[in-house]
């Protein structure tokens, strides 16, 4: 159908691409409610942009737990070169980000990159947007990120990313409005649908309008779901079977996979490309709107839905095995009620997410693994709970982190494993401190030290010493904090416990600074350097935060500002 009331937006997109062509790169967030026409607008603009620019399109998928750096993974096959090599080699995230920035800075010509549906973005993709937003201005790149603003509430991760970039000069935002009643009337011309009633029921949402009109129904369905399903109901049994399979496969439907799952009925899918239910996107098929796919999938009877997920999982493992993203396998395995497969793939997906610092996704995958574990062997369940608790801590879900940690402690205690019980007690102390429950933290660290000091020297004991030092530092008992921190540092260095070495240096330096000893800068700077070498971004940030806050507390504002600026950069 004709693209109405979007000329001004196409003009603005063209202007931003010209800015990028001239070396003033831009990041644009294009928002609007579901079905408002963002994808259609971007597709039309991209078709025009191909005359003068390289165009790369990737998307975030509506998996229950998204794949890390999904949109970047979509386009590396076109990019080839360094970005693809680094992703395939599971290189550190910072290297991947900088390699992609170098692609945008390539002087051979402008590049238009489209990331669709970033309201479904994983944590690593949001960090990539933050990274590029602050640096894209000196490149010839134009990154266009679309999102559903009706799904981005005040605490949504994308909302936080938008706020982080709100004052960045190279970042822009546009919001697509609904169509006017006049435009809806123009679209309804020649149909049997009353334009005024169509506008009243759809509020000018282009997807609602086009789906109702495309269905050819007499009368207006009360919801878009009804409109989609009324249209689907007219398909043959074979056609509906193929469409059901496509809806379960996901946002992007590989023809070979559809053939495996739907069998001979998959041939009907080509007819739906022509009719507009599906569209071809390069070598894959996709529903014209994600809302349509959700409507189709939601109407599949549970037994058939279960069978389809099992068929998709089996086909993916049979044909491509290790080449399939573990997050995708875990998604289908859980929906297929395959506990062992869910456990296996969710753990792998969590590890992949951790590697890319996508901690929210890692926590979700560990939660999925625990749900699927059923009557897991106690030792394995305790280990999973510990890993899950750690990722909940990283995402600031402290209540759940404490709950999971306590459950792990109980299991280790029941097993008589004093070393692991002591380690988790030390970690519990840290969680309780962050939660503002210092008295409980003292009890936990006392219990940890009682257990661990009765055992041979271990990294777990070094970690417990550091937790005690941290508590003393928070109490502003600097002498005790430095003493306990010194014990932690000496043991950690002797045992090669790098993470505890970094944390102990941080605690020692912070304690020295708040006591007025400027020599505390040295251990904090060393902590930051070691953390940077180990790609521990959170510890690098913590070192600079503590340098800035402790120096500010001592009124050394110029020095504090220097360290805070370095940390932000």
C-alpha positions as CSV (number, residue, x, y, z in Angstrom):
1,X,0.0,0.0,0.0
2,X,1.0,3.6,-0.5
3,X,3.1,5.2,2.2
4,X,1.1,8.1,3.5
5,X,2.1,11.1,5.8
6,X,5.7,10.0,6.0
7,X,7.4,12.5,3.6
8,X,8.8,14.7,6.3
9,X,10.3,11.7,8.0
10,X,12.0,10.5,4.8
11,X,13.3,14.0,4.3
12,X,14.8,14.0,7.8
13,X,16.4,10.6,7.3
14,X,17.9,11.8,4.1
15,X,19.4,14.9,5.8
16,X,21.0,12.7,8.5
17,X,22.5,10.4,5.9
18,X,24.0,13.5,4.2
19,X,25.5,14.5,7.5
20,X,27.1,11.1,7.8
21,X,28.3,11.3,4.2
22,X,30.1,14.5,5.1
23,X,31.8,12.9,8.1
24,X,29.3,13.8,10.8
25,X,28.0,10.4,11.8
26,X,24.6,10.0,13.4
27,X,22.7,7.6,15.6
28,X,18.9,7.9,15.3
29,X,16.4,6.2,17.5
30,X,13.1,5.9,15.6
31,X,10.3,5.1,17.9
32,X,6.6,4.4,17.6
33,X,3.9,2.0,18.8
34,X,3.8,-1.5,17.5
35,X,2.5,-1.5,13.9
36,X,3.0,2.2,13.3
37,X,5.1,1.6,10.2
38,X,8.7,1.9,11.3
39,X,9.9,-1.1,9.3
40,X,8.1,0.1,6.2
41,X,9.5,3.6,6.4
42,X,13.0,2.2,7.0
43,X,12.7,-0.2,4.1
44,X,11.7,2.6,1.7
45,X,14.5,4.8,2.9
46,X,17.0,2.0,2.7
47,X,16.0,1.3,-0.9
48,X,16.8,4.9,-1.8
49,X,19.9,5.0,0.3
50,X,21.5,2.1,-1.6
51,X,22.2,4.4,-4.5
52,X,24.8,6.3,-2.5
53,X,25.6,4.2,0.6
54,X,26.3,0.7,1.8
55,X,23.2,-0.5,3.7
56,X,23.4,-3.2,6.4
57,X,20.3,-4.5,8.2
58,X,20.2,-6.5,11.4
59,X,17.4,-7.1,14.0
60,X,16.8,-8.0,17.6
61,X,14.7,-11.2,18.0
62,X,11.7,-11.6,20.3
63,X,13.2,-14.7,22.0
64,X,12.3,-15.2,25.6
65,X,16.0,-14.5,26.3
66,X,17.6,-12.6,23.4
67,X,20.9,-13.6,21.8
68,X,23.8,-11.3,22.6
69,X,24.7,-8.9,19.8
70,X,22.0,-10.3,17.7
71,X,21.7,-7.5,15.1
72,X,25.5,-7.3,14.7
73,X,25.6,-11.1,14.1
74,X,23.0,-10.6,11.3
75,X,25.2,-8.3,9.3
76,X,28.7,-9.8,9.8
77,X,28.2,-12.2,6.9
78,X,28.0,-9.1,4.7
79,X,30.8,-7.3,6.4
80,X,33.2,-10.2,6.5
81,X,36.6,-9.0,7.6
82,X,37.7,-8.1,11.1
83,X,34.3,-7.9,12.8
84,X,33.2,-11.4,11.6
85,X,36.6,-12.8,12.6
86,X,36.3,-11.4,16.1
87,X,32.8,-12.5,16.6
88,X,33.5,-16.0,15.5
89,X,36.6,-16.1,17.7
90,X,34.5,-14.9,20.7
91,X,36.9,-12.0,21.1
92,X,36.5,-9.6,24.0
93,X,33.5,-7.3,23.5
94,X,35.6,-4.1,23.4
95,X,37.5,-5.4,20.4
96,X,34.3,-6.2,18.6
97,X,32.9,-2.8,19.3
98,X,36.0,-1.0,18.1
99,X,36.2,-3.1,15.0
100,X,32.6,-2.2,14.1
101,X,33.3,1.5,14.8
102,X,36.2,1.2,12.3
103,X,33.8,-0.1,9.7
104,X,31.7,3.0,10.1
105,X,34.8,5.2,10.0
106,X,35.9,3.6,6.6
107,X,36.6,6.5,4.3
108,X,35.5,4.7,1.1
109,X,31.8,5.9,1.5
110,X,28.9,6.3,3.9
111,X,27.3,3.3,5.6
112,X,23.7,3.1,6.7
113,X,23.2,0.5,9.5
114,X,19.7,-0.5,10.6
115,X,19.1,-2.2,13.9
116,X,15.4,-3.1,14.1
117,X,13.4,-3.7,17.2
118,X,16.0,-2.7,19.8
119,X,13.2,-2.8,22.5
120,X,14.1,-6.6,22.3
121,X,17.9,-5.9,22.5
122,X,20.1,-7.8,24.8
123,X,22.4,-6.0,27.2
124,X,25.5,-6.3,25.0
125,X,23.6,-4.7,22.0
126,X,22.4,-1.8,24.3
127,X,26.1,-1.3,25.4
128,X,27.1,-1.3,21.7
129,X,24.5,1.5,21.1
130,X,26.0,3.5,24.0
131,X,29.5,2.9,22.7
132,X,28.7,4.0,19.2
133,X,26.5,6.9,20.2
134,X,29.4,8.6,21.9
135,X,31.8,8.0,19.1
136,X,29.9,7.8,15.8
137,X,30.0,11.6,15.2
138,X,33.5,11.4,13.7
139,X,32.6,8.6,11.2
140,X,30.7,8.3,8.0
141,X,28.1,6.0,9.6
142,X,24.4,6.5,10.1
143,X,23.0,4.0,12.6
144,X,19.2,3.8,12.6
145,X,17.7,1.9,15.6
146,X,13.9,1.3,15.6
147,X,11.9,0.5,18.7
148,X,8.4,0.1,20.0
149,X,8.0,3.1,22.4
150,X,4.7,1.6,23.7
151,X,6.8,-1.3,25.2
152,X,9.5,0.8,26.7
153,X,8.4,1.8,30.2
154,X,10.3,3.9,32.7
155,X,12.5,1.0,34.0
156,X,13.0,-0.7,30.6
157,X,16.7,-1.2,29.8
158,X,16.3,0.7,26.5
159,X,14.8,3.6,28.4
160,X,18.0,3.8,30.5
161,X,20.2,3.6,27.4
162,X,18.2,6.4,25.8
163,X,18.7,8.5,28.9
164,X,22.4,7.8,28.9
165,X,22.6,9.2,25.4
166,X,20.1,12.0,25.8
167,X,22.7,14.8,25.7
168,X,25.1,13.3,23.1
169,X,25.4,15.6,20.2
170,X,25.4,13.0,17.5
171,X,22.3,11.2,18.7
172,X,18.8,12.0,17.4
173,X,15.3,10.8,18.1
174,X,12.1,10.7,16.0
175,X,8.7,9.3,16.8
176,X,6.3,8.2,14.1
177,X,2.7,9.3,14.8
178,X,-0.5,7.4,13.8
179,X,-2.2,8.2,10.5
180,X,-4.8,10.9,10.3
181,X,-8.5,10.1,9.6
182,X,-8.0,11.5,6.1
183,X,-5.1,9.1,5.4
184,X,-7.1,6.1,6.8
185,X,-9.9,7.1,4.5
186,X,-7.5,7.2,1.5
187,X,-6.3,3.6,2.3
188,X,-9.9,2.4,2.7
189,X,-11.0,3.7,-0.7
190,X,-12.5,0.9,-2.9
191,X,-13.1,-1.4,0.1
192,X,-16.4,-2.3,1.8
193,X,-15.1,-0.9,5.1
194,X,-16.5,2.3,6.6
195,X,-13.6,4.7,6.8
196,X,-14.8,6.5,9.9
197,X,-15.5,3.2,11.8
198,X,-12.1,1.9,10.6
199,X,-10.4,5.0,12.0
200,X,-12.3,4.9,15.3
201,X,-11.4,1.3,15.9
202,X,-7.7,1.4,14.8
203,X,-6.8,5.0,16.0
204,X,-4.8,5.3,12.8
205,X,-2.4,2.5,13.4
206,X,-1.2,1.5,9.9
207,X,-0.8,-2.2,10.8
208,X,-4.3,-2.4,12.3
209,X,-5.6,-0.6,9.2
210,X,-3.8,-2.7,6.6
211,X,-4.5,-6.0,8.3
212,X,-8.2,-5.3,8.5
213,X,-8.3,-4.2,4.8
214,X,-6.1,-7.0,3.6
215,X,-8.4,-9.6,5.2
216,X,-11.3,-8.4,3.0
217,X,-13.7,-8.9,5.9
218,X,-17.1,-7.3,6.1
219,X,-17.2,-5.5,9.4
220,X,-14.3,-4.6,11.6
221,X,-12.8,-7.2,14.0
222,X,-12.4,-5.8,17.5
223,X,-8.7,-6.5,17.7
224,X,-5.8,-6.9,15.3
225,X,-5.5,-10.5,16.5
226,X,-9.0,-11.2,15.2
227,X,-8.1,-9.5,11.9
228,X,-5.0,-11.7,11.5
229,X,-6.7,-14.9,12.5
230,X,-9.7,-14.1,10.3
231,X,-7.4,-13.9,7.4
232,X,-5.4,-17.0,8.4
233,X,-8.7,-19.0,8.8
234,X,-9.2,-18.7,5.0
235,X,-6.1,-20.7,4.2
236,X,-6.0,-24.3,3.3
237,X,-5.2,-26.9,6.0
238,X,-1.7,-27.4,4.4
239,X,-1.2,-23.6,4.3
240,X,-2.2,-23.1,7.9
241,X,0.1,-25.9,8.9
242,X,3.0,-24.2,7.2
243,X,2.2,-20.9,8.7
244,X,2.0,-22.4,12.2
245,X,5.4,-23.9,11.7
246,X,6.8,-20.5,10.5
247,X,5.3,-18.8,13.5
248,X,7.0,-21.2,15.9
249,X,10.4,-21.1,14.1
250,X,10.7,-17.4,14.9
251,X,11.0,-13.9,13.5
252,X,13.2,-15.1,10.7
253,X,12.3,-18.4,8.9
254,X,15.0,-20.3,7.1
255,X,13.4,-22.1,4.2
256,X,15.4,-25.3,4.9
257,X,14.1,-25.3,8.4
258,X,10.5,-24.7,7.4
259,X,10.8,-27.7,5.0
260,X,12.2,-29.9,7.8
261,X,9.4,-29.0,10.2
262,X,6.4,-28.6,7.9
263,X,7.4,-31.2,5.2
264,X,5.7,-30.9,1.8
265,X,3.3,-28.3,3.2
266,X,6.2,-25.8,3.4
267,X,5.8,-25.2,-0.3
268,X,2.7,-23.2,0.5
269,X,4.8,-20.6,2.2
270,X,5.8,-19.1,-1.2
271,X,2.2,-18.3,-1.8
272,X,2.0,-16.2,1.3
273,X,5.0,-14.1,0.2
274,X,2.9,-13.1,-2.8
275,X,-0.2,-12.5,-0.7
276,X,1.7,-10.4,1.8
277,X,1.3,-12.6,4.9
278,X,5.1,-13.3,4.7
279,X,7.9,-11.4,3.1
280,X,11.2,-12.4,1.7
281,X,14.2,-10.9,3.4
282,X,17.2,-12.1,1.4
283,X,17.4,-15.8,1.9
284,X,14.9,-16.0,4.7
285,X,11.2,-15.5,5.2
286,X,9.5,-13.3,7.8
287,X,6.0,-12.3,8.8
288,X,5.1,-8.9,7.5
289,X,4.5,-7.9,11.1
290,X,5.7,-9.5,14.3
291,X,2.2,-8.9,15.7
292,X,0.9,-11.2,13.0
293,X,3.3,-14.0,14.0
294,X,2.3,-13.6,17.6
295,X,-1.4,-13.9,16.7
296,X,-0.8,-17.1,14.6
297,X,1.4,-18.7,17.3
298,X,-1.0,-17.8,20.1
299,X,-3.8,-19.7,18.3
300,X,-1.9,-23.0,17.9
301,X,-3.4,-25.7,20.2
302,X,-0.9,-26.6,23.0
303,X,-0.3,-30.2,21.9
304,X,0.6,-29.0,18.4
305,X,2.6,-26.1,19.7
306,X,4.6,-28.6,21.8
307,X,5.2,-30.9,18.8
308,X,6.3,-28.0,16.6
309,X,8.9,-26.8,19.1
310,X,10.2,-30.3,19.4
311,X,10.5,-30.6,15.6
312,X,12.3,-27.2,15.3
313,X,14.7,-28.2,18.1
314,X,15.5,-31.6,16.5
315,X,16.0,-30.0,13.0
316,X,18.3,-27.3,14.3
317,X,20.4,-29.9,16.2
318,X,20.4,-32.3,13.3
319,X,21.4,-29.9,10.6
320,X,23.5,-27.3,12.2
321,X,24.2,-28.4,15.8
322,X,26.9,-26.1,17.3
323,X,26.4,-23.4,14.6
324,X,23.1,-22.4,16.2
325,X,23.0,-19.8,18.9
326,X,22.5,-21.6,22.2
327,X,19.9,-18.9,23.2
328,X,17.7,-20.0,20.3
329,X,18.1,-23.7,21.2
330,X,17.3,-23.1,24.8
331,X,14.2,-21.2,23.8
332,X,12.8,-24.1,21.7
333,X,14.0,-26.7,24.2
334,X,12.1,-25.1,27.0
335,X,9.0,-24.7,24.9
336,X,9.4,-28.4,23.9
337,X,9.5,-29.4,27.6
338,X,12.8,-31.1,27.1
339,X,14.5,-30.6,30.5
340,X,17.9,-32.0,29.7
341,X,18.2,-30.1,26.5
342,X,17.0,-26.9,28.1
343,X,19.5,-27.3,30.9
344,X,22.4,-27.9,28.5
345,X,21.6,-25.1,26.1
346,X,20.6,-22.6,28.7
347,X,23.9,-23.0,30.5
348,X,25.8,-22.5,27.2
349,X,23.7,-19.4,26.4
350,X,24.4,-18.0,29.9
351,X,28.2,-18.5,29.4
352,X,28.0,-16.8,26.0
353,X,26.0,-13.9,27.5
354,X,28.6,-13.5,30.3
355,X,31.4,-13.4,27.8
356,X,29.7,-10.4,26.1
357,X,28.8,-8.8,29.4
358,X,25.1,-9.3,28.7
359,X,24.4,-10.1,32.4
360,X,20.6,-9.7,32.3
361,X,20.4,-12.4,29.6
362,X,22.9,-14.6,31.6
363,X,20.7,-14.4,34.7
364,X,17.6,-15.2,32.6
365,X,19.3,-18.2,31.1
366,X,20.5,-19.5,34.5
367,X,16.9,-19.1,35.8
368,X,15.7,-21.1,32.8
369,X,18.3,-23.8,33.5
370,X,17.2,-24.0,37.1
371,X,13.5,-24.3,36.1
372,X,14.4,-27.1,33.7
373,X,16.6,-29.0,36.1
374,X,13.8,-30.7,37.9
375,X,15.4,-33.0,40.4
376,X,19.0,-31.9,39.6
377,X,21.8,-33.7,41.4
378,X,22.3,-31.4,44.5
379,X,25.9,-30.5,43.7
380,X,25.0,-29.3,40.2
381,X,22.0,-27.4,41.5
382,X,24.1,-25.6,44.1
383,X,26.7,-24.6,41.4
384,X,23.9,-23.3,39.2
385,X,22.4,-21.3,42.0
386,X,25.8,-19.7,42.8
387,X,26.2,-18.7,39.2
388,X,22.7,-17.4,39.0
389,X,23.1,-15.4,42.2
390,X,26.2,-13.8,40.8
391,X,24.5,-12.7,37.6
392,X,21.5,-11.4,39.6
393,X,24.0,-9.3,41.6
394,X,25.4,-8.0,38.4
395,X,21.9,-6.9,37.3
396,X,21.0,-5.4,40.7
397,X,18.4,-7.9,41.4
398,X,19.7,-8.2,45.0
399,X,16.7,-9.9,46.6
400,X,16.8,-12.8,44.2
401,X,20.6,-12.9,44.4
402,X,20.4,-13.3,48.2
403,X,17.7,-15.9,47.9
404,X,19.6,-18.0,45.4
405,X,22.8,-17.7,47.4
406,X,21.1,-18.8,50.6
407,X,19.6,-21.8,48.8
408,X,23.1,-22.8,47.5
409,X,24.5,-22.4,51.0
410,X,21.9,-24.8,52.4
411,X,22.7,-27.4,49.8
412,X,26.5,-27.2,50.3
413,X,25.9,-27.5,54.1
414,X,23.7,-30.6,53.6
415,X,26.4,-32.1,51.4
416,X,29.1,-31.4,54.1
417,X,31.1,-29.4,51.6
418,X,32.6,-26.7,53.9
419,X,34.8,-25.1,51.2
420,X,31.9,-24.3,48.9
421,X,29.6,-23.4,51.8
422,X,32.3,-21.0,53.0
423,X,32.7,-19.4,49.6
424,X,29.0,-18.8,49.2
425,X,28.8,-17.4,52.8
426,X,31.5,-14.9,51.7
427,X,29.5,-14.0,48.6
428,X,26.4,-13.7,50.7
429,X,28.2,-11.2,52.9
430,X,29.0,-9.0,49.9
431,X,25.3,-9.2,48.7
432,X,24.1,-8.2,52.1
433,X,26.5,-5.2,52.2
434,X,25.2,-4.0,48.9
435,X,21.7,-4.4,50.2
436,X,22.5,-2.2,53.2
437,X,22.2,-5.2,55.7
438,X,25.6,-4.8,57.3
439,X,24.8,-6.6,60.5
440,X,23.7,-9.7,58.6
441,X,26.8,-9.4,56.5
442,X,29.0,-9.5,59.6
443,X,27.3,-12.7,60.7
444,X,27.8,-14.3,57.3
445,X,31.5,-13.4,57.1
446,X,32.0,-14.6,60.6
447,X,30.5,-18.0,59.6
448,X,32.6,-18.1,56.4
449,X,35.9,-17.4,58.2
450,X,35.1,-20.0,60.9
451,X,34.7,-22.6,58.1
452,X,37.5,-21.6,55.8
453,X,40.2,-20.9,58.3
454,X,39.9,-24.5,59.5
455,X,40.7,-25.7,56.0
456,X,44.0,-25.3,53.9
457,X,44.6,-21.9,52.5
458,X,42.3,-21.3,49.5
459,X,41.1,-18.6,47.1
460,X,37.8,-18.8,48.9
461,X,39.5,-17.7,52.2
462,X,41.2,-14.8,50.3
463,X,37.7,-13.8,49.1
464,X,36.4,-13.9,52.7
465,X,39.3,-11.8,54.0
466,X,38.5,-9.2,51.3
467,X,34.8,-9.2,52.3
468,X,35.8,-8.5,55.9
469,X,38.1,-5.7,54.8
470,X,35.3,-4.2,52.7
471,X,33.0,-4.2,55.7
472,X,35.7,-2.5,57.9
473,X,36.3,0.1,55.1
474,X,32.5,0.9,55.0
475,X,32.6,1.4,58.8
476,X,35.5,3.8,58.2
477,X,37.8,1.6,60.3
478,X,40.6,2.2,57.9
479,X,43.3,0.5,59.9
480,X,41.4,-2.8,60.2
481,X,40.3,-2.5,56.6
482,X,43.9,-2.2,55.4
483,X,45.0,-5.1,57.6
484,X,42.3,-7.4,56.4
485,X,42.8,-6.2,52.9
486,X,46.5,-7.0,53.2
487,X,45.8,-10.5,54.3
488,X,43.4,-11.0,51.3
489,X,45.9,-9.5,48.9
490,X,48.9,-11.6,50.1
491,X,46.9,-14.9,49.9
492,X,45.2,-14.0,46.6
493,X,48.5,-13.2,45.0
494,X,50.1,-16.4,46.3
495,X,47.2,-18.5,44.9
496,X,46.8,-16.6,41.7
497,X,43.3,-15.5,42.5
498,X,43.2,-12.5,40.1
499,X,39.7,-11.3,40.8
500,X,40.3,-11.2,44.6
501,X,43.6,-9.5,44.0
502,X,41.9,-6.7,42.1
503,X,39.1,-6.4,44.7
504,X,41.6,-6.3,47.6
505,X,43.7,-3.6,46.0
506,X,40.5,-1.6,45.5
507,X,39.5,-2.0,49.2
508,X,43.0,-1.1,50.5
509,X,43.3,2.0,48.3
510,X,39.8,3.2,49.2
511,X,40.5,2.7,52.9
512,X,43.8,4.7,52.7
513,X,42.1,7.5,50.8
514,X,39.2,8.0,53.1
515,X,41.7,8.1,55.9
516,X,43.4,11.0,54.2
517,X,46.4,9.0,52.8
518,X,46.8,10.0,49.2
519,X,49.2,7.1,48.6
520,X,45.9,5.1,48.4
521,X,45.8,6.2,44.7
522,X,48.5,3.7,43.9
523,X,46.6,0.4,44.8
524,X,43.5,1.8,43.2
525,X,45.3,2.6,40.0
526,X,46.9,-0.8,40.1
527,X,43.5,-2.4,40.6
528,X,42.1,-0.5,37.6
529,X,45.1,-1.6,35.4
530,X,44.8,-5.3,36.3
531,X,41.0,-5.2,35.8
532,X,41.4,-3.5,32.4
533,X,44.0,-6.2,31.4
534,X,41.5,-8.9,32.5
535,X,38.5,-7.2,30.6
536,X,36.7,-6.8,33.9
537,X,34.9,-3.6,33.0
538,X,32.8,-3.4,36.2
539,X,36.0,-3.5,38.3
540,X,37.7,-0.9,36.2
541,X,34.7,1.4,36.7
542,X,34.6,0.7,40.4
543,X,38.3,1.7,40.8
544,X,37.6,5.1,39.2
545,X,34.4,5.6,41.1
546,X,36.2,5.0,44.4
547,X,39.1,7.2,43.4
548,X,36.7,10.0,42.5
549,X,34.4,9.6,45.5
550,X,37.1,9.1,48.1
551,X,39.2,12.1,46.8
552,X,36.1,14.2,46.7
553,X,35.3,13.2,50.3
554,X,38.8,14.6,51.2
555,X,38.1,17.8,49.2
556,X,40.6,17.0,46.5
557,X,38.1,18.0,43.8
558,X,40.5,18.6,41.0
559,X,42.1,15.1,41.4
560,X,38.6,13.6,41.9
561,X,37.4,15.2,38.6
562,X,40.5,13.9,36.8
563,X,39.8,10.3,37.8
564,X,36.0,10.5,37.2
565,X,36.6,11.9,33.7
566,X,39.0,9.1,33.0
567,X,36.5,6.5,34.2
568,X,33.7,8.0,32.0
569,X,35.9,8.1,29.0
